Amino acid sequence: MVRKKRRKSCVRWAGEFECRPLSRAYILTSTSQPSLAFLASPKPGALAAKERLEQRYGSVSVYDADIIVALGGDGLMLDALHTSIATGAQVYGMNFGSVGFLMNDFHEDNLIERIQAAEPARIRPLRATGEDIHHNAFEALAINEVSLLRETRQTAKIKIRIDNKDRLAELQADGVLVATPAGSTAYNLSAHGPILPLDSRVLALTPISAFRPRRWRGALLPHTVKVSFEVCEPTYRPVSAVADNKEFREIVRVEVEEARDITLTMLFDGDRNLSERILAEQFES
């Protein structure tokens, strides 16, 4: 067994190298066996598979693992990635969900060999910071998207600024979202937003059922921008902000920008390459 510890994790990101400290980072070679932690969705099949895999390959705490193996759907993959933010672990998913866009196929055999041969997909989450009508501040990270949604029958009215410059004085809609390339095939696509290549270095700003401006379809933004939303009439027209699975209600404002200090790694089998699947999704009928 060969496991070399290093002080920094260095990754290539769109042609550039970034090095950042991690609480634990390892170089895994073909002769090393990574320590595994297994997470499973509540579905009986996933829980039973977790027990079998733990007996077969051993397991450690998610906070001590080199690799988190997620057994479930895309929602569980997001949960595992959020866990990995604190630990630096890589995440390898196997599908027990309905879609499993971010997951590999489930097989119990040769798990270590599959992980060692897997291709990494490195992504950065969004950081949302804001305040509600009661002056409570909030902050959250989102791997897929940050969305603003009306809470009642009243149409939301939202002002949009990009890098402190007013771009839309008032969007009247059910809401609006900012999506990462990795999340562009999720809620963003359902709201008729564009699918973004994984290495595109852009974010999608997409309205949700826009009423005014009626023909506004959204925008593609450089990944370095800060998007600021201000809720008009927040008491009469309450709006919530949702960052992946965290919701903050009755917000007044929220700012969204890429978390440049965080890089997350998903592992994919060669025939489940994420960049290829994002490209192929654009040709699905």
C-alpha positions as CSV (number, residue, x, y, z in Angstrom):
1,M,0.0,0.0,0.0
2,V,1.3,3.4,-0.9
3,R,-0.3,6.5,0.3
4,K,1.6,9.8,0.2
5,K,0.3,12.8,2.1
6,R,0.7,16.2,0.7
7,R,0.0,19.6,2.2
8,K,-1.9,21.1,-0.7
9,S,-4.2,19.9,-3.4
10,C,-3.3,21.2,-6.8
11,V,-5.7,20.9,-9.7
12,R,-5.9,22.2,-13.2
13,W,-9.0,24.5,-13.6
14,A,-9.7,25.7,-17.2
15,G,-6.1,25.9,-18.1
16,E,-4.8,27.2,-14.8
17,F,-3.4,25.5,-11.8
18,E,-4.9,26.3,-8.4
19,C,-3.4,25.1,-5.1
20,R,-5.4,25.2,-1.9
21,P,-4.8,23.7,1.6
22,L,-6.9,20.8,2.5
23,S,-7.5,19.1,5.9
24,R,-6.5,15.8,4.2
25,A,-5.3,15.2,0.6
26,Y,-3.7,12.1,-0.8
27,I,-2.2,11.0,-4.0
28,L,-3.8,7.7,-4.9
29,T,-1.8,5.3,-7.0
30,S,-2.7,2.0,-8.7
31,T,-1.2,0.2,-5.7
32,S,-2.9,2.2,-3.0
33,Q,-6.3,1.4,-1.6
34,P,-8.3,4.5,-0.6
35,S,-10.3,4.6,2.6
36,L,-14.0,4.6,1.8
37,A,-17.1,6.0,3.5
38,F,-20.5,4.9,2.3
39,L,-23.6,7.1,2.2
40,A,-27.0,5.7,1.2
41,S,-30.4,7.1,0.5
42,P,-33.3,5.8,2.6
43,K,-34.4,3.4,-0.1
44,P,-34.2,-0.2,1.1
45,G,-32.1,-1.3,-1.9
46,A,-29.6,1.4,-1.3
47,L,-29.4,0.7,2.5
48,A,-28.9,-3.0,1.8
49,A,-26.2,-2.4,-0.8
50,K,-24.4,-0.1,1.7
51,E,-24.2,-2.9,4.3
52,R,-22.9,-5.4,1.7
53,L,-20.3,-2.9,0.4
54,E,-19.1,-2.0,3.9
55,Q,-18.6,-5.7,4.7
56,R,-16.7,-6.3,1.5
57,Y,-14.5,-3.2,1.3
58,G,-14.4,-1.8,4.8
59,S,-15.5,1.7,5.8
60,V,-14.5,4.7,7.8
61,S,-16.2,7.9,8.9
62,V,-17.0,10.4,6.2
63,Y,-14.6,12.7,8.0
64,D,-11.7,10.2,7.7
65,A,-12.4,9.0,4.1
66,D,-10.4,9.6,1.0
67,I,-13.5,8.7,-1.1
68,I,-17.1,9.1,-0.2
69,V,-19.2,6.5,-2.1
70,A,-22.8,7.8,-2.5
71,L,-25.6,5.3,-3.1
72,G,-28.7,7.1,-4.3
73,G,-29.7,9.7,-6.7
74,D,-28.5,13.2,-7.6
75,G,-29.9,14.6,-4.4
76,L,-27.7,12.3,-2.3
77,M,-24.7,13.3,-4.6
78,L,-25.3,16.9,-3.6
79,D,-25.4,16.0,0.1
80,A,-22.1,14.1,-0.3
81,L,-20.5,17.0,-2.1
82,H,-21.5,19.4,0.6
83,T,-20.0,17.0,3.2
84,S,-16.8,16.9,1.2
85,I,-16.4,20.6,1.4
86,A,-15.1,20.3,5.0
87,T,-13.0,17.2,4.4
88,G,-11.5,17.4,0.9
89,A,-12.7,13.9,0.0
90,Q,-13.6,13.0,-3.5
91,V,-17.1,11.6,-4.3
92,Y,-18.0,8.6,-6.3
93,G,-21.7,8.0,-6.8
94,M,-23.7,4.9,-7.8
95,N,-27.2,5.3,-9.0
96,F,-30.2,4.2,-6.9
97,G,-32.4,7.1,-7.9
98,S,-34.7,7.9,-10.7
99,V,-32.4,10.0,-12.9
100,G,-28.9,9.7,-11.6
101,F,-27.4,12.2,-14.0
102,L,-24.4,12.7,-11.6
103,M,-24.1,9.0,-10.7
104,N,-22.3,6.0,-12.1
105,D,-24.0,2.6,-12.7
106,F,-24.3,0.4,-9.7
107,H,-22.1,-2.7,-9.5
108,E,-20.7,-4.3,-6.4
109,D,-17.6,-5.9,-8.0
110,N,-14.3,-4.2,-8.6
111,L,-15.2,-1.0,-6.7
112,I,-11.6,-0.1,-5.8
113,E,-10.4,-0.6,-9.4
114,R,-13.3,1.5,-10.8
115,I,-12.5,4.3,-8.4
116,Q,-8.8,4.2,-9.3
117,A,-9.6,4.3,-13.0
118,A,-12.3,7.0,-12.7
119,E,-12.1,10.4,-14.4
120,P,-12.4,13.4,-12.1
121,A,-14.8,16.3,-12.7
122,R,-13.9,19.4,-10.7
123,I,-16.5,22.0,-10.0
124,R,-16.9,25.1,-7.9
125,P,-20.1,25.9,-5.9
126,L,-21.9,29.2,-5.6
127,R,-21.9,31.2,-2.4
128,A,-25.1,33.0,-1.5
129,T,-25.2,35.7,1.2
130,G,-28.2,37.8,2.1
131,E,-30.7,39.2,4.7
132,D,-34.4,38.7,5.4
133,I,-37.0,41.2,6.4
134,H,-36.2,40.6,10.1
135,H,-32.5,41.7,9.5
136,N,-31.3,38.1,9.9
137,A,-28.2,37.4,7.8
138,F,-27.7,34.1,6.0
139,E,-25.0,32.4,4.0
140,A,-25.1,29.1,2.1
141,L,-23.2,27.2,-0.7
142,A,-24.9,25.8,-3.7
143,I,-23.5,23.2,-6.1
144,N,-26.4,23.3,-8.6
145,E,-28.1,26.7,-8.3
146,V,-29.3,29.5,-6.1
147,S,-33.0,30.3,-6.9
148,L,-35.4,33.0,-5.7
149,L,-39.0,31.9,-5.6
150,R,-42.3,33.7,-4.8
151,E,-43.9,32.4,-1.6
152,T,-47.5,33.4,-2.3
153,R,-49.9,34.0,-5.2
154,Q,-48.3,37.4,-5.6
155,T,-45.8,37.7,-8.5
156,A,-42.3,38.4,-7.3
157,K,-40.7,41.7,-8.2
158,I,-36.9,41.6,-8.2
159,K,-34.2,44.1,-9.1
160,I,-31.1,42.6,-10.6
161,R,-27.6,44.1,-10.4
162,I,-24.4,42.6,-11.9
163,D,-21.1,43.8,-10.3
164,N,-23.1,46.6,-8.6
165,K,-24.4,47.9,-11.9
166,D,-28.2,47.9,-12.4
167,R,-29.1,45.6,-15.3
168,L,-32.9,45.0,-14.7
169,A,-34.9,47.5,-12.7
170,E,-37.7,45.1,-12.1
171,L,-38.2,41.4,-13.1
172,Q,-41.8,40.3,-12.6
173,A,-41.8,36.5,-12.4
174,D,-42.3,33.4,-10.3
175,G,-38.6,33.8,-9.6
176,V,-35.1,33.7,-11.0
177,L,-32.0,31.5,-10.6
178,V,-28.3,31.4,-11.0
179,A,-26.9,28.0,-12.1
180,T,-23.4,26.6,-12.3
181,P,-22.4,24.5,-15.4
182,A,-22.8,21.3,-13.3
183,G,-26.3,22.4,-12.3
184,S,-27.3,23.8,-15.7
185,T,-29.1,20.5,-16.6
186,A,-31.2,20.5,-13.4
187,Y,-33.7,23.2,-12.4
188,N,-32.1,25.6,-14.9
189,L,-33.0,23.4,-17.8
190,S,-36.5,22.9,-16.6
191,A,-36.9,26.7,-16.6
192,H,-35.7,26.8,-20.2
193,G,-32.2,28.0,-19.3
194,P,-29.1,27.1,-21.4
195,I,-27.0,23.9,-20.8
196,L,-23.5,25.0,-20.0
197,P,-20.3,22.9,-20.8
198,L,-18.5,22.0,-17.6
199,D,-15.4,24.1,-18.5
200,S,-17.3,27.0,-19.9
201,R,-16.4,29.5,-17.1
202,V,-19.9,31.0,-17.2
203,L,-23.0,31.1,-15.1
204,A,-26.6,31.0,-16.3
205,L,-29.0,33.7,-15.1
206,T,-32.5,32.3,-15.8
207,P,-36.0,33.7,-15.1
208,I,-38.7,31.4,-13.9
209,S,-42.0,32.0,-15.6
210,A,-41.2,35.7,-16.4
211,F,-44.2,38.0,-16.9
212,R,-42.3,41.3,-17.4
213,P,-40.1,41.8,-19.4
214,R,-42.1,39.2,-21.3
215,R,-39.3,38.4,-23.8
216,W,-36.4,38.4,-21.4
217,R,-34.8,34.9,-21.6
218,G,-32.0,35.5,-19.1
219,A,-28.3,35.9,-19.6
220,L,-24.9,34.2,-19.7
221,L,-22.5,35.7,-17.2
222,P,-18.8,35.4,-16.7
223,H,-18.1,33.2,-13.7
224,T,-16.2,36.0,-11.9
225,V,-19.3,38.3,-11.5
226,K,-21.3,39.0,-8.4
227,V,-25.1,38.9,-9.0
228,S,-27.2,40.9,-6.6
229,F,-30.9,40.5,-6.2
230,E,-33.1,43.0,-4.3
231,V,-36.7,42.1,-3.6
232,C,-39.2,44.8,-4.3
233,E,-42.1,45.0,-1.8
234,P,-40.7,42.1,0.3
235,T,-43.6,42.1,2.8
236,Y,-46.4,42.2,0.3
237,R,-44.6,40.0,-2.2
238,P,-42.5,37.6,-0.1
239,V,-39.7,35.7,-1.8
240,S,-37.5,32.8,-0.6
241,A,-34.0,32.0,-1.5
242,V,-33.0,28.4,-2.0
243,A,-29.4,27.2,-2.2
244,D,-29.5,23.6,-3.2
245,N,-31.4,22.1,-0.2
246,K,-31.3,25.1,2.1
247,E,-34.2,27.6,2.1
248,F,-34.3,31.1,3.6
249,R,-37.7,32.8,3.6
250,E,-38.9,36.4,3.4
251,I,-35.6,37.7,2.1
252,V,-34.8,41.3,1.2
253,R,-31.7,40.8,-0.7
254,V,-29.2,38.1,-1.8
255,E,-25.8,38.2,-3.5
256,V,-24.5,35.3,-5.4
257,E,-20.9,34.6,-6.6
258,E,-18.7,31.7,-7.4
259,A,-16.8,30.3,-4.3
260,R,-13.4,30.6,-5.8
261,D,-11.8,29.2,-2.6
262,I,-13.5,25.8,-3.0
263,T,-13.0,23.0,-5.5
264,L,-15.0,19.8,-5.4
265,T,-14.2,16.6,-7.1
266,M,-16.7,14.0,-8.5
267,L,-15.4,10.7,-10.0
268,F,-16.9,9.1,-13.1
269,D,-16.4,5.9,-14.9
270,G,-15.0,6.4,-18.4
271,D,-18.4,5.7,-20.0
272,R,-20.1,8.1,-17.7
273,N,-18.0,11.2,-18.4
274,L,-19.8,14.2,-17.1
275,S,-18.7,16.6,-19.8
276,E,-19.9,14.2,-22.5
277,R,-23.3,13.7,-20.8
278,I,-23.8,17.5,-20.5
279,L,-23.0,17.8,-24.2
280,A,-25.3,14.9,-25.1
281,E,-28.1,16.3,-23.1
282,Q,-28.4,19.2,-25.7
283,F,-29.4,16.7,-28.4
284,E,-32.0,14.8,-26.4
285,S,-35.5,15.2,-27.7
